[in-house]
Amino acid sequence: MESYTQSDVDVDAKQWARFVDVADPGAVLKKECIAPLTKVSGYWGNEKVRHYQWASKGAKYCKVLGTAASRNPGWGEASIKLNQILLKRITGGHSLRISANPLDLIDLKYLKTWQNQDKLEKKGSKGFTLRYQPISNSDLPAGYTLDQYGLIVSRE
């Protein structure tokens, strides 16, 4: 049986307190998400972690999100890249779900690999190239808009 010191308990309590501050109230808290979401909130802000309800996602999603944020620490740059990724998905016939969070795990995996302001190139039979270029509402297909943080979302 493992024994804990008061110091261990204090450290755990501080981590949970920080996580609860970041998490959306009522969200299922996943221990594996504490470190990645804390990292994301440090780069992109607590308000985005709450708004996009990332605390309700699984451990794998949280870990990939944390890595993507650490490789793209500025929200302005990250949102430009994410919008290009989302627009590619939409124009490829895969609509976004109606949700505050439009990002799928694959979107975050692409963001994780896109680490500069150059284009993103994926090789292979289903390859594609995305340019680093901001998107405005006038660039979006019908039924989509930019949310308060600048990401493409489905109109409700």
C-alpha positions as a Markdown table, in Angstrom:
| # | Residue | x | y | z |
|---|---|---|---|---|
| 1 | Met | 0.0 | 0.0 | 0.0 |
| 2 | Glu | 1.3 | 3.4 | -1.0 |
| 3 | Ser | 1.6 | 6.1 | 1.7 |
| 4 | Tyr | 1.2 | 9.7 | 1.0 |
| 5 | Thr | 2.8 | 12.6 | 2.9 |
| 6 | Gln | 1.0 | 15.9 | 3.5 |
| 7 | Ser | 3.2 | 17.4 | 0.8 |
| 8 | Asp | 1.9 | 14.9 | -1.7 |
| 9 | Val | -1.7 | 15.7 | -0.7 |
| 10 | Asp | -1.1 | 19.4 | -1.0 |
| 11 | Val | 0.4 | 19.0 | -4.5 |
| 12 | Asp | -2.5 | 16.9 | -5.7 |
| 13 | Ala | -5.0 | 19.4 | -4.2 |
| 14 | Lys | -3.3 | 22.3 | -6.0 |
| 15 | Gln | -3.4 | 20.4 | -9.3 |
| 16 | Trp | -7.0 | 19.6 | -8.9 |
| 17 | Ala | -7.9 | 23.1 | -7.9 |
| 18 | Arg | -6.1 | 24.4 | -11.0 |
| 19 | Phe | -7.9 | 21.9 | -13.2 |
| 20 | Val | -11.3 | 22.7 | -11.7 |
| 21 | Asp | -10.6 | 26.4 | -12.4 |
| 22 | Val | -9.9 | 25.5 | -16.1 |
| 23 | Ala | -12.6 | 22.9 | -16.5 |
| 24 | Asp | -16.2 | 23.6 | -17.4 |
| 25 | Pro | -18.4 | 23.2 | -14.3 |
| 26 | Gly | -20.1 | 19.9 | -14.3 |
| 27 | Ala | -17.7 | 18.3 | -16.9 |
| 28 | Val | -16.5 | 14.9 | -16.2 |
| 29 | Leu | -13.0 | 15.4 | -14.8 |
| 30 | Lys | -10.4 | 13.1 | -16.2 |
| 31 | Lys | -7.1 | 12.8 | -14.2 |
| 32 | Glu | -5.1 | 12.2 | -17.4 |
| 33 | Cys | -6.3 | 15.6 | -18.8 |
| 34 | Ile | -5.0 | 17.7 | -15.9 |
| 35 | Ala | -1.5 | 18.3 | -17.2 |
| 36 | Pro | -2.4 | 18.8 | -20.9 |
| 37 | Leu | -5.3 | 21.2 | -20.2 |
| 38 | Thr | -3.2 | 23.2 | -17.7 |
| 39 | Lys | -0.6 | 23.5 | -20.5 |
| 40 | Val | -3.3 | 24.5 | -23.0 |
| 41 | Ser | -4.7 | 27.1 | -20.6 |
| 42 | Gly | -1.2 | 28.6 | -20.2 |
| 43 | Tyr | -0.8 | 29.0 | -23.9 |
| 44 | Trp | -4.3 | 29.8 | -25.2 |
| 45 | Gly | -6.2 | 30.9 | -22.0 |
| 46 | Asn | -8.7 | 29.4 | -19.6 |
| 47 | Glu | -11.6 | 31.0 | -21.4 |
| 48 | Lys | -10.9 | 28.9 | -24.5 |
| 49 | Val | -10.5 | 25.6 | -22.5 |
| 50 | Arg | -13.9 | 26.4 | -20.9 |
| 51 | His | -15.7 | 27.6 | -24.1 |
| 52 | Tyr | -14.6 | 24.6 | -26.2 |
| 53 | Gln | -15.4 | 22.2 | -23.3 |
| 54 | Trp | -12.1 | 20.4 | -23.8 |
| 55 | Ala | -12.2 | 19.0 | -20.2 |
| 56 | Ser | -15.1 | 16.7 | -21.3 |
| 57 | Lys | -12.9 | 15.0 | -24.0 |
| 58 | Gly | -10.9 | 11.8 | -23.5 |
| 59 | Ala | -7.3 | 11.5 | -22.4 |
| 60 | Lys | -5.9 | 11.0 | -26.0 |
| 61 | Tyr | -7.7 | 14.1 | -27.2 |
| 62 | Cys | -6.4 | 16.1 | -24.3 |
| 63 | Lys | -2.8 | 14.9 | -24.8 |
| 64 | Val | -2.8 | 15.7 | -28.5 |
| 65 | Leu | -4.4 | 19.1 | -27.8 |
| 66 | Gly | -1.6 | 19.8 | -25.2 |
| 67 | Thr | 1.1 | 18.9 | -27.7 |
| 68 | Ala | -0.5 | 20.9 | -30.5 |
| 69 | Ala | -0.7 | 24.0 | -28.2 |
| 70 | Ser | 2.9 | 23.7 | -27.1 |
| 71 | Arg | 4.0 | 23.5 | -30.8 |
| 72 | Asn | 1.7 | 26.4 | -31.7 |
| 73 | Pro | 1.6 | 28.5 | -28.5 |
| 74 | Gly | 0.1 | 31.7 | -30.0 |
| 75 | Trp | -3.7 | 31.5 | -30.4 |
| 76 | Gly | -3.6 | 33.8 | -33.4 |
| 77 | Glu | -1.3 | 31.5 | -35.4 |
| 78 | Ala | -3.0 | 28.3 | -34.1 |
| 79 | Ser | -6.5 | 29.6 | -35.1 |
| 80 | Ile | -5.3 | 30.5 | -38.6 |
| 81 | Lys | -4.0 | 26.9 | -39.0 |
| 82 | Leu | -7.1 | 25.3 | -37.4 |
| 83 | Asn | -9.4 | 27.3 | -39.7 |
| 84 | Gln | -7.5 | 26.1 | -42.8 |
| 85 | Ile | -7.8 | 22.5 | -41.5 |
| 86 | Leu | -11.5 | 22.9 | -40.7 |
| 87 | Leu | -12.2 | 24.5 | -44.1 |
| 88 | Lys | -10.5 | 21.6 | -45.8 |
| 89 | Arg | -12.7 | 19.2 | -43.9 |
| 90 | Ile | -15.9 | 21.2 | -44.8 |
| 91 | Thr | -15.0 | 21.5 | -48.5 |
| 92 | Gly | -14.1 | 17.8 | -48.6 |
| 93 | Gly | -17.7 | 17.0 | -47.7 |
| 94 | His | -17.3 | 16.5 | -43.9 |
| 95 | Ser | -19.5 | 19.0 | -42.2 |
| 96 | Leu | -18.8 | 20.2 | -38.7 |
| 97 | Arg | -21.0 | 19.1 | -35.9 |
| 98 | Ile | -23.2 | 21.7 | -34.2 |
| 99 | Ser | -21.1 | 22.2 | -31.1 |
| 100 | Ala | -19.1 | 24.9 | -29.3 |
| 101 | Asn | -16.0 | 22.7 | -30.1 |
| 102 | Pro | -15.6 | 22.1 | -33.9 |
| 103 | Leu | -12.3 | 20.3 | -33.5 |
| 104 | Asp | -11.9 | 16.5 | -34.1 |
| 105 | Leu | -8.8 | 14.6 | -33.0 |
| 106 | Ile | -7.5 | 14.5 | -36.6 |
| 107 | Asp | -7.6 | 18.3 | -36.8 |
| 108 | Leu | -5.4 | 18.5 | -33.7 |
| 109 | Lys | -3.0 | 15.9 | -35.2 |
| 110 | Tyr | -2.6 | 18.1 | -38.3 |
| 111 | Leu | -2.1 | 21.2 | -36.1 |
| 112 | Lys | 0.5 | 19.3 | -34.1 |
| 113 | Thr | 2.6 | 18.7 | -37.3 |
| 114 | Trp | 2.2 | 22.3 | -38.6 |
| 115 | Gln | 4.8 | 24.1 | -36.7 |
| 116 | Asn | 5.7 | 27.2 | -38.8 |
| 117 | Gln | 4.0 | 29.8 | -40.9 |
| 118 | Asp | 4.7 | 27.9 | -44.1 |
| 119 | Lys | 2.2 | 25.7 | -45.8 |
| 120 | Leu | 1.2 | 22.3 | -44.5 |
| 121 | Glu | 1.8 | 19.4 | -46.9 |
| 122 | Lys | 0.5 | 15.9 | -46.4 |
| 123 | Lys | 1.9 | 13.4 | -48.9 |
| 124 | Gly | 0.2 | 10.3 | -50.3 |
| 125 | Ser | -2.8 | 9.3 | -52.3 |
| 126 | Lys | -5.0 | 11.5 | -50.1 |
| 127 | Gly | -2.4 | 14.2 | -49.8 |
| 128 | Phe | -3.2 | 17.9 | -49.6 |
| 129 | Thr | -1.6 | 21.3 | -49.1 |
| 130 | Leu | -2.9 | 24.0 | -46.8 |
| 131 | Arg | -1.6 | 27.6 | -47.0 |
| 132 | Tyr | -1.0 | 29.7 | -43.9 |
| 133 | Gln | -3.6 | 32.3 | -44.6 |
| 134 | Pro | -6.3 | 33.9 | -42.4 |
| 135 | Ile | -10.0 | 33.2 | -43.2 |
| 136 | Ser | -12.8 | 35.7 | -42.9 |
| 137 | Asn | -16.6 | 35.1 | -42.8 |
| 138 | Ser | -16.8 | 35.9 | -46.5 |
| 139 | Asp | -14.5 | 32.9 | -47.2 |
| 140 | Leu | -16.9 | 30.4 | -45.5 |
| 141 | Pro | -19.5 | 28.2 | -47.2 |
| 142 | Ala | -23.1 | 28.8 | -46.3 |
| 143 | Gly | -24.0 | 27.5 | -42.8 |
| 144 | Tyr | -20.7 | 28.4 | -41.2 |
| 145 | Thr | -19.4 | 31.4 | -39.3 |
| 146 | Leu | -16.5 | 32.4 | -37.1 |
| 147 | Asp | -17.1 | 32.1 | -33.3 |
| 148 | Gln | -16.0 | 34.7 | -30.7 |
| 149 | Tyr | -12.4 | 33.3 | -30.7 |
| 150 | Gly | -12.2 | 33.2 | -34.5 |
| 151 | Leu | -12.7 | 29.5 | -35.2 |
| 152 | Ile | -15.1 | 28.2 | -37.8 |
| 153 | Val | -18.2 | 26.7 | -36.4 |
| 154 | Ser | -21.6 | 25.5 | -37.7 |
| 155 | Arg | -24.4 | 28.1 | -37.5 |
| 156 | Glu | -27.0 | 26.9 | -35.1 |
